[in-house]
Amino acid sequence: MAEMRALDEPLSDAELDSLEGFLASDSVPQDCMDLEMLDGFLTAIVSGPESIQPSEWLPQVWSDGGRTANPAFADNEQAQRIMGLVLRHMVGIQRTLSESPTRFKPLLYMPDEKARNDKTPPEASAWCEGYMAGVKLRDDEWQPLYDAQDARDWIFPIEALAFGDQDPEFAEWIDDREKRASLVEELSVAAVLIYRFWQERRRATESRGTGARRDLPDNGRKTRQRLH
């Protein structure tokens, strides 16, 4: 029971620092998500059209594409502690989106000016890449959001910041600091609106008596400072 109650407790700054340190350590694969990307990834997972089990999404955290590489935990105690932090952070994101949406803020990093170079990721790109990785887990199921005109606008800033440096479709929207900053400012509201979109669809489905279950279609480390 103590462990279940702990899942309801938001992570403290010290616990965020501990999780951040582990994700940046030599104990994880080189392509492991950092804390900013993990925050975006978990936000998409708790916001989407259906529940996804940790056994499916967790491999994506440790290695890009969900390869077989896993962390080298020191012992079972460390493994349980890190997993507890990840799950509690996910629950905290979901509760904030549901119960205190005006308090929701993406966990973003600001590049360290002293370490800034051409390889330093732009602000919020990692969070948005993580979010879109979460969307990718259920690409087909997310399609109704893209088909809804207003909702399609909500996910645009996330896509632009995630893909703007590689996709010409989004390049013009992030080609100067002011444009990028404007998109970053939209992220909090966009995430809340997307969360509400899918919650309303879930409730509508349940009210029709179809239930939550349905058939699926066929179908180098960075030096950055966390913004608190």
Order of alpha helices (4+ residues) and beta strands (2+ residues): alpha-alpha-alpha-alpha-alpha-beta-alpha-alpha-alpha-alpha-alpha-beta
